[in-house]
């Protein structure tokens, strides 16, 4: 039993680290040893989905639904994976799959009145579907209301998402600000920042990102602030200081050092500091010699 637990722990660790090919082999090995290990099956389905191998993921989740038809997570993942396949298929294939997508997502919602993810999936589904085949903002609002009862922060984000879809900037901003006030999470801040960027409200995007840096002390927001400042051609000196803080910070980030150095180089270029920009790009290439972006930027600078 300890050996089996150790095996699945290693496979899950690889999945969490996005080593999907390795995790896939490990989960299949566990299932071959114990065909009733539903946890391994579920992770195997998640692994296929993460690699966008929709048919394989659908097959796994279909098997799990057959074995445990009243499991809300299995129904959600079965319907959700079919939905993702439909979204990435031609219109005819998508239409053929639509009824099953709705069926299993709605069943998951009925089975678990507090299942947040399935209600988000249904909200998005009805927003994106054309009205002639069942799309409806009102149906999406119904799921937003359900989310609000389960989780006020999800409710605020959901109503903001609907307002954004309807291109009602002021209402979307109001709801997203409410989500930041209630939850104050990375997701809440990023959603509000994305809204500002979409609507070219760069000053508000920079102010909100700065607030996130202060409140969350997360490296990703340091990078985002510098990136937005570069795009807006605003607060450049402050952005250079912020990207330096990012480079000195040893905490985890989804952004790499070479990406940050390329942003820093472009910021220096904005100030006409070509030697500093050149130095940053050479540093970026020392971290990632294969960076085409750094090579291209350096070549362009060398020609100035």
C-alpha positions in Angstrom: 0.0 0.0 0.0 2.9 2.4 0.9 4.5 1.6 -2.5 1.3 2.3 -4.4 0.8 5.6 -2.6 4.4 6.5 -3.3 3.9 5.8 -7.0 0.8 8.0 -7.3 2.5 10.8 -5.3 5.3 10.8 -7.8 3.0 10.8 -10.7 0.9 13.7 -9.2 4.2 15.6 -8.6 5.1 15.3 -12.2 1.6 16.4 -13.2 1.8 19.5 -11.0 5.2 20.3 -12.5 3.7 20.0 -16.0 5.8 17.0 -16.8 2.8 15.5 -18.6 4.4 12.9 -20.7 6.2 11.4 -17.7 3.0 11.6 -15.6 1.0 9.9 -18.3 3.3 6.9 -18.3 3.2 6.7 -14.5 -0.6 6.9 -14.3 -1.0 4.2 -16.9 1.4 2.0 -15.0 -0.6 2.5 -11.8 -3.9 1.7 -13.6 -2.4 -1.5 -15.1 -1.5 -2.6 -11.6 -4.9 -1.6 -10.2 -7.7 -1.1 -12.7 -10.0 0.2 -9.8 -7.7 3.1 -8.9 -10.2 5.9 -10.0 -7.9 8.6 -8.7 -5.2 7.6 -11.2 -7.8 7.4 -13.9 -9.0 11.0 -13.1 -5.4 12.3 -13.2 -4.8 10.5 -16.4 -7.8 12.2 -17.9 -6.5 15.5 -16.6 -3.1 14.8 -18.1 -4.6 14.1 -21.5 -6.7 17.3 -21.3 -3.6 19.3 -20.3 -2.0 18.1 -23.5 -5.1 18.9 -25.5 -5.6 15.2 -26.4 -9.3 15.6 -26.2 -10.4 12.2 -27.5 -8.2 10.3 -25.0 -9.4 12.5 -22.1 -13.1 12.1 -23.1 -12.6 8.3 -23.2 -11.2 8.3 -19.7 -13.9 10.5 -18.2 -16.6 8.6 -20.0 -15.3 5.4 -18.3 -15.4 7.1 -14.9 -18.9 8.4 -15.4 -20.0 4.9 -16.3 -18.4 3.6 -13.1 -19.7 6.4 -10.9 -22.6 8.1 -12.7 -23.4 10.3 -9.6 -19.9 11.7 -9.2 -20.2 15.5 -9.9 -16.5 16.0 -10.7 -16.5 13.1 -13.3 -19.6 14.5 -15.0 -18.1 18.0 -15.0 -14.8 16.8 -16.5 -16.6 14.6 -19.0 -18.9 17.5 -20.2 -16.1 20.0 -19.9 -13.6 18.0 -22.0 -16.3 17.5 -24.7 -16.9 21.2 -24.6 -13.2 21.9 -25.1 -13.0 19.5 -28.0 -16.1 21.1 -29.5 -14.6 24.6 -29.1 -11.5 23.4 -31.1 -13.4 21.5 -33.8 -15.3 22.6 -36.9 -18.9 24.0 -36.4 -20.6 20.8 -37.5 -18.7 18.6 -35.0 -19.3 21.2 -32.3 -23.1 21.1 -32.9 -23.2 17.3 -32.7 -21.5 17.4 -29.3 -23.5 20.3 -27.8 -26.3 18.4 -26.3 -24.0 16.0 -24.5 -21.9 18.9 -23.2 -25.0 20.6 -21.7 -26.3 17.2 -20.4 -23.2 16.4 -18.3 -22.4 19.9 -17.1 -26.0 20.4 -16.0 -26.0 17.0 -14.3 -22.8 17.9 -12.4 -24.4 21.2 -11.3 -27.5 19.3 -10.1 -25.4 16.7 -8.2 -23.4 19.4 -6.4 -25.2 22.6 -5.6 -21.9 24.2 -4.5 -19.8 23.2 -7.5 -18.1 26.5 -8.6 -16.2 25.3 -11.6 -19.2 23.7 -13.4 -21.2 26.9 -13.0 -18.4 28.9 -14.5 -18.3 26.4 -17.4 -22.1 26.8 -17.9 -21.9 30.6 -17.7 -19.2 30.7 -20.4 -21.0 28.1 -22.5 -24.3 30.2 -22.7 -22.4 33.4 -23.3 -20.5 32.0 -26.2 -23.3 30.0 -27.9 -25.3 31.8 -30.6 -28.9 32.4 -29.6 -30.3 30.1 -32.3 -28.7 27.1 -30.5 -29.5 28.1 -27.0 -27.1 30.8 -26.1 -28.5 33.4 -23.6 -27.1 36.1 -21.4 -30.0 35.5 -19.1 -29.0 31.9 -18.6 -25.5 33.1 -17.9 -26.8 35.5 -15.3 -28.7 32.7 -13.6 -25.4 30.9 -13.1 -23.8 34.1 -11.9 -26.5 34.4 -9.3 -25.8 30.8 -8.2 -22.1 31.6 -8.0 -22.9 34.7 -5.9 -24.7 32.5 -3.4 -21.9 30.0 -3.2 -19.0 32.5 -3.2 -19.4 36.3 -3.2 -16.1 36.8 -5.0 -17.0 34.4 -7.7 -20.3 36.1 -8.1 -18.6 39.5 -8.5 -16.2 38.1 -11.1 -19.1 36.3 -12.9 -21.2 39.5 -13.2 -18.1 41.4 -14.3 -17.5 38.8 -17.0 -21.0 39.1 -18.3 -20.8 42.9 -18.3 -17.4 42.7 -20.1 -19.0 40.4 -22.7 -21.8 43.0 -23.2 -19.1 45.7 -23.6 -20.4 47.5 -20.6 -17.0 48.8 -19.3 -18.3 50.7 -16.3 -20.4 47.9 -14.9 -17.6 45.3 -15.5 -15.2 47.6 -13.7 -17.6 48.0 -10.8 -18.0 44.2 -10.3 -14.3 43.5 -10.8 -13.4 46.2 -8.2 -15.8 44.5 -5.9 -14.1 41.2 -6.4 -10.7 42.8 -5.6 -12.2 44.3 -2.4 -13.8 41.0 -1.3 -11.1 38.5 -2.4 -8.0 40.5 -3.2 -6.5 37.5 -4.9 -4.1 37.2 -7.9 -7.0 36.2 -10.1 -9.1 39.2 -8.9 -6.3 41.7 -9.6 -5.4 40.2 -13.0 -9.0 40.2 -14.2 -9.3 43.9 -13.4 -6.0 44.7 -15.0 -6.9 42.7 -18.1 -10.2 44.8 -18.3 -8.2 48.0 -18.2 -5.7 46.8 -20.8 -8.5 45.6 -23.1 -10.0 49.1 -23.0 -6.6 50.9 -23.2 -7.0 52.4 -19.7 -3.3 52.2 -19.1 -3.1 54.6 -16.1 -5.7 52.6 -14.3 -3.9 49.3 -15.2 -0.6 50.7 -13.8 -2.2 52.0 -10.6 -4.0 48.6 -10.1 -0.9 46.6 -10.8 1.1 48.8 -8.3 -1.6 48.2 -5.7 -1.3 44.4 -6.3 2.5 44.6 -5.9 2.0 46.3 -2.5 -0.8 44.0 -1.3 0.3 40.7 -2.6 4.1 41.1 -3.0 4.0 38.8 -6.0 6.8 38.8 -8.7 4.3 38.4 -11.6 2.9 41.8 -10.9 6.3 43.4 -10.9 6.8 42.0 -14.4 3.3 43.1 -15.5 3.8 46.7 -14.2 7.0 47.0 -16.3 5.4 45.4 -19.3 2.3 47.7 -19.1 4.5 50.8 -18.6 6.5 49.9 -21.7 3.3 49.5 -23.7 1.8 52.8 -22.4 5.2 54.6 -22.7 4.5 55.9 -19.2 6.4 55.8 -15.8 9.4 54.3 -17.5 11.9 55.1 -14.7 9.6 53.5 -12.2 9.2 50.5 -14.4 13.0 50.0 -14.6 13.3 50.0 -10.8 10.4 47.5 -10.6 11.9 45.1 -13.2 15.2 45.3 -11.2 13.2 44.2 -8.1 11.8 41.3 -10.1 15.3 40.2 -11.2 16.6 40.4 -7.7 13.6 38.4 -6.2 14.2 34.7 -5.9 10.5 33.7 -5.5 8.7 31.7 -8.2 7.2 33.4 -11.2 5.7 32.3 -14.5 8.0 34.9 -16.2 11.7 34.0 -16.8 14.7 36.2 -16.2 15.5 36.5 -19.9 11.9 37.8 -20.6 12.4 40.4 -17.9 15.7 41.5 -19.3 14.2 41.9 -22.7 11.5 44.2 -21.2 14.2 46.1 -19.3 16.2 46.5 -22.5 13.2 48.0 -24.2 12.6 50.3 -21.3 16.2 51.6 -21.6 15.6 52.1 -25.3 12.6 54.3 -24.5 15.0 56.6 -22.6 17.6 56.5 -25.3 20.0 54.4 -23.2 21.3 52.1 -25.9 24.4 50.8 -24.1 22.3 49.7 -21.1 19.7 48.1 -23.5 22.5 46.2 -25.3 23.9 45.0 -21.9 20.5 43.7 -20.9 20.0 41.8 -24.1 23.4 40.1 -23.8 22.4 39.1 -20.2 19.2 37.7 -21.5 21.1 35.6 -24.0 23.3 34.3 -21.2 20.2 32.9 -19.5 18.6 31.7 -22.7 21.0 31.5 -25.7 18.1 30.3 -27.9 15.9 33.4 -27.3 15.0 34.6 -30.8 13.4 37.8 -29.4 16.7 38.8 -27.6 18.7 38.0 -30.7 16.4 40.1 -32.9 16.4 43.0 -30.5 20.2 42.9 -30.1 20.7 42.8 -33.9 18.4 45.8 -34.3 20.2 47.8 -31.6 23.6 46.9 -33.2 22.4 48.6 -36.4 21.5 51.9 -34.7 
